[in-house]
Amino acid sequence: MAVNDYVKFVTQRFVTYMDMPKEERARRRSARKQERPPLSYRLFGIVPLSLRLLFRRRP
């Protein structure tokens, strides 16, 4: 990808973002934050999940 193509792509994305109403941007941002995995999973991968499953009490 040439530099000119990249600049064009970034410019198009920026203009699309700026044309979007402020409320829509805020709604998308909050939806994206809610879809994030837990912080421990993002930082350490699958290890916290496996430890939690290992030490979870079984009835």
N, CA, C and O atoms as a GROMACS GRO file, in nm:
protein
  236
    1MET      N    1   0.085  -0.117   0.000
    1MET     CA    2   0.000   0.000   0.000
    1MET      C    3   0.090   0.124   0.000
    1MET      O    4   0.179   0.138   0.084
    2ALA      N    5   0.066   0.210  -0.093
    2ALA     CA    6   0.145   0.332  -0.104
    2ALA      C    7   0.104   0.430   0.005
    2ALA      O    8  -0.005   0.422   0.061
    3VAL      N    9   0.193   0.521   0.033
    3VAL     CA   10   0.168   0.621   0.137
    3VAL      C   11   0.046   0.705   0.101
    3VAL      O   12  -0.034   0.740   0.188
    4ASN      N   13   0.033   0.738  -0.025
    4ASN     CA   14  -0.080   0.819  -0.069
    4ASN      C   15  -0.213   0.747  -0.043
    4ASN      O   16  -0.310   0.809  -0.001
    5ASP      N   17  -0.215   0.617  -0.069
    5ASP     CA   18  -0.337   0.539  -0.043
    5ASP      C   19  -0.370   0.538   0.106
    5ASP      O   20  -0.487   0.548   0.145
    6TYR      N   21  -0.269   0.525   0.188
    6TYR     CA   22  -0.290   0.523   0.332
    6TYR      C   23  -0.344   0.657   0.382
    6TYR      O   24  -0.436   0.661   0.463
    7VAL      N   25  -0.288   0.765   0.333
    7VAL     CA   26  -0.335   0.899   0.372
    7VAL      C   27  -0.479   0.918   0.329
    7VAL      O   28  -0.560   0.974   0.403
    8LYS      N   29  -0.512   0.871   0.211
    8LYS     CA   30  -0.649   0.882   0.160
    8LYS      C   31  -0.744   0.802   0.249
    8LYS      O   32  -0.853   0.849   0.282
    9PHE      N   33  -0.705   0.681   0.286
    9PHE     CA   34  -0.787   0.596   0.372
    9PHE      C   35  -0.810   0.662   0.508
    9PHE      O   36  -0.924   0.667   0.556
   10VAL      N   37  -0.705   0.711   0.570
   10VAL     CA   38  -0.716   0.774   0.702
   10VAL      C   39  -0.803   0.898   0.693
   10VAL      O   40  -0.884   0.924   0.782
   11THR      N   41  -0.786   0.975   0.588
   11THR     CA   42  -0.867   1.096   0.570
   11THR      C   43  -1.014   1.062   0.556
   11THR      O   44  -1.100   1.128   0.614
   12GLN      N   45  -1.044   0.959   0.478
   12GLN     CA   46  -1.184   0.918   0.461
   12GLN      C   47  -1.244   0.872   0.593
   12GLN      O   48  -1.358   0.907   0.625
   13ARG      N   49  -1.169   0.795   0.670
   13ARG     CA   50  -1.219   0.749   0.800
   13ARG      C   51  -1.243   0.867   0.894
   13ARG      O   52  -1.344   0.870   0.965
   14PHE      N   53  -1.152   0.962   0.894
   14PHE     CA   54  -1.164   1.078   0.981
   14PHE      C   55  -1.285   1.163   0.944
   14PHE      O   56  -1.359   1.206   1.032
   15VAL      N   57  -1.304   1.186   0.816
   15VAL     CA   58  -1.418   1.266   0.771
   15VAL      C   59  -1.549   1.195   0.804
   15VAL      O   60  -1.645   1.260   0.847
   16THR      N   61  -1.554   1.064   0.785
   16THR     CA   62  -1.674   0.988   0.820
   16THR      C   63  -1.702   0.999   0.969
   16THR      O   64  -1.817   1.014   1.010
   17TYR      N   65  -1.598   0.990   1.049
   17TYR     CA   66  -1.613   1.001   1.194
   17TYR      C   67  -1.662   1.139   1.235
   17TYR      O   68  -1.750   1.152   1.320
   18MET      N   69  -1.607   1.243   1.174
   18MET     CA   70  -1.645   1.379   1.211
   18MET      C   71  -1.785   1.415   1.160
   18MET      O   72  -1.851   1.500   1.220
   19ASP      N   73  -1.831   1.353   1.053
   19ASP     CA   74  -1.966   1.379   1.003
   19ASP      C   75  -2.073   1.312   1.088
   19ASP      O   76  -2.190   1.350   1.081
   20MET      N   77  -2.034   1.214   1.166
   20MET     CA   78  -2.128   1.143   1.251
   20MET      C   79  -2.171   1.234   1.367
   20MET      O   80  -2.088   1.306   1.422
   21PRO      N   81  -2.299   1.231   1.405
   21PRO     CA   82  -2.343   1.313   1.518
   21PRO      C   83  -2.271   1.274   1.647
   21PRO      O   84  -2.229   1.160   1.665
   22LYS      N   85  -2.258   1.370   1.736
   22LYS     CA   86  -2.184   1.349   1.860
   22LYS      C   87  -2.246   1.238   1.945
   22LYS      O   88  -2.174   1.160   2.006
   23GLU      N   89  -2.378   1.232   1.948
   23GLU     CA   90  -2.446   1.129   2.027
   23GLU      C   91  -2.416   0.989   1.973
   23GLU      O   92  -2.398   0.894   2.049
   24GLU      N   93  -2.412   0.977   1.841
   24GLU     CA   94  -2.382   0.848   1.778
   24GLU      C   95  -2.239   0.804   1.811
   24GLU      O   96  -2.215   0.686   1.838
   25ARG      N   97  -2.146   0.897   1.808
   25ARG     CA   98  -2.007   0.863   1.842
   25ARG      C   99  -1.998   0.816   1.987
   25ARG      O  100  -1.929   0.718   2.016
   26ALA      N  101  -2.068   0.885   2.077
   26ALA     CA  102  -2.066   0.847   2.218
   26ALA      C  103  -2.131   0.710   2.238
   26ALA      O  104  -2.082   0.630   2.318
   27ARG      N  105  -2.239   0.683   2.166
   27ARG     CA  106  -2.307   0.555   2.178
   27ARG      C  107  -2.217   0.441   2.130
   27ARG      O  108  -2.209   0.337   2.194
   28ARG      N  109  -2.151   0.462   2.018
   28ARG     CA  110  -2.059   0.359   1.966
   28ARG      C  111  -1.941   0.336   2.060
   28ARG      O  112  -1.898   0.222   2.080
   29ARG      N  113  -1.890   0.444   2.116
   29ARG     CA  114  -1.776   0.432   2.207
   29ARG      C  115  -1.815   0.353   2.332
   29ARG      O  116  -1.740   0.267   2.378
   30SER      N  117  -1.933   0.382   2.387
   30SER     CA  118  -1.977   0.310   2.506
   30SER      C  119  -2.007   0.164   2.474
   30SER      O  120  -1.980   0.076   2.556
   31ALA      N  121  -2.062   0.136   2.356
   31ALA     CA  122  -2.088  -0.003   2.317
   31ALA      C  123  -1.957  -0.079   2.300
   31ALA      O  124  -1.949  -0.197   2.336
   32ARG      N  125  -1.856  -0.015   2.247
   32ARG     CA  126  -1.727  -0.079   2.228
   32ARG      C  127  -1.661  -0.109   2.363
   32ARG      O  128  -1.595  -0.212   2.379
   33LYS      N  129  -1.680  -0.019   2.460
   33LYS     CA  130  -1.624  -0.042   2.593
   33LYS      C  131  -1.692  -0.159   2.663
   33LYS      O  132  -1.627  -0.235   2.735
   34GLN      N  133  -1.821  -0.175   2.642
   34GLN     CA  134  -1.894  -0.284   2.707
   34GLN      C  135  -1.858  -0.419   2.647
   34GLN      O  136  -1.869  -0.520   2.716
   35GLU      N  137  -1.814  -0.423   2.523
   35GLU     CA  138  -1.780  -0.548   2.458
   35GLU      C  139  -1.640  -0.597   2.494
   35GLU      O  140  -1.603  -0.709   2.460
   36ARG      N  141  -1.563  -0.515   2.563
   36ARG     CA  142  -1.427  -0.554   2.598
   36ARG      C  143  -1.426  -0.672   2.694
   36ARG      O  144  -1.514  -0.684   2.779
   37PRO      N  145  -1.327  -0.760   2.679
   37PRO     CA  146  -1.312  -0.867   2.778
   37PRO      C  147  -1.261  -0.809   2.909
   37PRO      O  148  -1.213  -0.695   2.911
   38PRO      N  149  -1.269  -0.883   3.018
   38PRO     CA  150  -1.220  -0.832   3.147
   38PRO      C  151  -1.073  -0.794   3.141
   38PRO      O  152  -0.997  -0.846   3.060
   39LEU      N  153  -1.035  -0.702   3.228
   39LEU     CA  154  -0.898  -0.650   3.229
   39LEU      C  155  -0.796  -0.761   3.253
   39LEU      O  156  -0.691  -0.763   3.189
   40SER      N  157  -0.825  -0.853   3.344
   40SER     CA  158  -0.729  -0.960   3.372
   40SER      C  159  -0.706  -1.046   3.248
   40SER      O  160  -0.595  -1.092   3.223
   41TYR      N  161  -0.811  -1.070   3.172
   41TYR     CA  162  -0.797  -1.150   3.050
   41TYR      C  163  -0.717  -1.074   2.945
   41TYR      O  164  -0.634  -1.133   2.876
   42ARG      N  165  -0.742  -0.944   2.933
   42ARG     CA  166  -0.668  -0.865   2.834
   42ARG      C  167  -0.520  -0.857   2.868
   42ARG      O  168  -0.436  -0.858   2.778
   43LEU      N  169  -0.488  -0.849   2.997
   43LEU     CA  170  -0.348  -0.834   3.036
   43LEU      C  171  -0.272  -0.966   3.035
   43LEU      O  172  -0.156  -0.971   2.993
   44PHE      N  173  -0.336  -1.073   3.080
   44PHE     CA  174  -0.263  -1.198   3.101
   44PHE      C  175  -0.313  -1.313   3.016
   44PHE      O  176  -0.261  -1.424   3.029
   45GLY      N  177  -0.409  -1.292   2.930
   45GLY     CA  178  -0.456  -1.397   2.841
   45GLY      C  179  -0.547  -1.496   2.910
   45GLY      O  180  -0.630  -1.458   2.994
   46ILE      N  181  -0.533  -1.621   2.877
   46ILE     CA  182  -0.624  -1.725   2.923
   46ILE      C  183  -0.588  -1.778   3.062
   46ILE      O  184  -0.666  -1.852   3.120
   47VAL      N  185  -0.473  -1.742   3.115
   47VAL     CA  186  -0.427  -1.794   3.244
   47VAL      C  187  -0.525  -1.763   3.358
   47VAL      O  188  -0.560  -1.855   3.432
   48PRO      N  189  -0.573  -1.639   3.377
   48PRO     CA  190  -0.667  -1.614   3.486
   48PRO      C  191  -0.796  -1.695   3.472
   48PRO      O  192  -0.851  -1.742   3.572
   49LEU      N  193  -0.844  -1.710   3.351
   49LEU     CA  194  -0.965  -1.789   3.329
   49LEU      C  195  -0.942  -1.934   3.367
   49LEU      O  196  -1.026  -1.995   3.432
   50SER      N  197  -0.830  -1.990   3.328
   50SER     CA  198  -0.802  -2.130   3.359
   50SER      C  199  -0.785  -2.149   3.510
   50SER      O  200  -0.831  -2.250   3.564
   51LEU      N  201  -0.721  -2.055   3.578
   51LEU     CA  202  -0.706  -2.066   3.723
   51LEU      C  203  -0.840  -2.054   3.794
   51LEU      O  204  -0.867  -2.125   3.891
   52ARG      N  205  -0.924  -1.966   3.745
   52ARG     CA  206  -1.056  -1.950   3.805
   52ARG      C  207  -1.138  -2.078   3.789
   52ARG      O  208  -1.206  -2.121   3.882
   53LEU      N  209  -1.130  -2.139   3.672
   53LEU     CA  210  -1.202  -2.264   3.650
   53LEU      C  211  -1.143  -2.378   3.734
   53LEU      O  212  -1.216  -2.465   3.780
   54LEU      N  213  -1.013  -2.376   3.752
   54LEU     CA  214  -0.946  -2.481   3.829
   54LEU      C  215  -0.986  -2.475   3.976
   54LEU      O  216  -1.011  -2.579   4.038
   55PHE      N  217  -0.990  -2.356   4.033
   55PHE     CA  218  -1.015  -2.342   4.175
   55PHE      C  219  -1.161  -2.315   4.210
   55PHE      O  220  -1.195  -2.298   4.327
   56ARG      N  221  -1.247  -2.311   4.112
   56ARG     CA  222  -1.389  -2.289   4.138
   56ARG      C  223  -1.447  -2.412   4.209
   56ARG      O  224  -1.419  -2.526   4.172
   57ARG      N  225  -1.525  -2.385   4.310
   57ARG     CA  226  -1.585  -2.496   4.385
   57ARG      C  227  -1.694  -2.562   4.304
   57ARG      O  228  -1.776  -2.496   4.240
   58ARG      N  229  -1.693  -2.691   4.308
   58ARG     CA  230  -1.796  -2.767   4.239
   58ARG      C  231  -1.896  -2.817   4.342
   58ARG      O  232  -1.856  -2.860   4.451
   59PRO      N  233  -2.025  -2.811   4.311
   59PRO     CA  234  -2.126  -2.857   4.409
   59PRO      C  235  -2.128  -3.007   4.424
   59PRO      O  236  -2.207  -3.060   4.503
   0.00000   0.00000   0.00000
